Amino acid sequence: MAQTRIYMNASKSEADALFKLLDARFEEDGLPISVFEADEENGRFEVSLYAEEEDADRVFNEVGEAVATLPDPPQLLREVLPEIDWVAHSLEGLKPVRVGRFLIHGSHDRNLRRIGDLAIEIEAGLAFGTGHHGTTAGCLQAIADLLKREKPRNALDLGTGSAVLAIALARAARIPVLATDIDPIATQVAAENARLNGVGALVETHTAPGFHNRIFAERKPFDLIVANILARPLMRLAPQMANHLTPGGALILSGILERQRDAVVASYVNQGFRHIRTQAREGWVTIILRR
Ligand code: SAH
């Protein structure tokens, strides 16, 4: 499903006023709204609303009507954000991938394992996550870096796909990981992959859109959450991420295009997160935050 960004350029004080106006107006629709500094030198901000393609015209008109009540209404702009075909991506390349100590490989490449590797066997299939995509590799890198310095005790992998990240965490840190996905087929594949990789007892899989499942209340608080979804759902999930993470806990987000970075960081800073680092890979960014 393609998504449209409806946005306007404003000074800091105009942007604050626009945010308040639009936040109140679109609260019920639950549309994500972001404010970020588009031009630091000139102090110009962009206020954006994200709408599904089929709602874009309606939302565009409604935003127009809402801002027309202001003394100096801003010009409204719009752009269609690129669509991503997760399954096509999952079939990309079958060569093994090395990130830090992790080696992600198919069954035909078992012989490439070296001593000291944390080898994870994943077949390209119906669930996304063979390690080839820049977003998966970015998360694996962030996990590898984090585990050098600390040992989380209770982790969540939201949007687990093949469970590649959950397996990496369970294998490297020997901790329980809750692995969830909106797609029941992915959840099935995830459970099977966890078992094949010897961490069936540590990785618990559930089907859930976002945080809509009782299991989250039972298993929270988490001290590490990884979520490789997409910018828009990640922005929408920011308040619940804060609610499920311990203070000081780490959050690794990916599935974000470089130009969406500021908007995503802004939504999390609004929820009391601190931005630690952003890593780029193949046009995608992985953002590391702390609550
Ligand atoms: N974690 C894996 C897979 C990422 S692909 C990796 O890093 O490679 C993104 C996955 O998130 C897909 O399997 C998709 O079904 C799932 N997803 C998308 N939106 C979601 C949502 N709102 N809640 C839970 N899962 C979601």
Residues whose N, C-alpha, C, O or C-beta is under 5 A from the ligand:
A	BS01	SAH	F128 G129 T136 L158 G159 T160 G161 S162 L165 T180 D181 I182 D183 A186 A208 P209 G210 N228 I229 P233
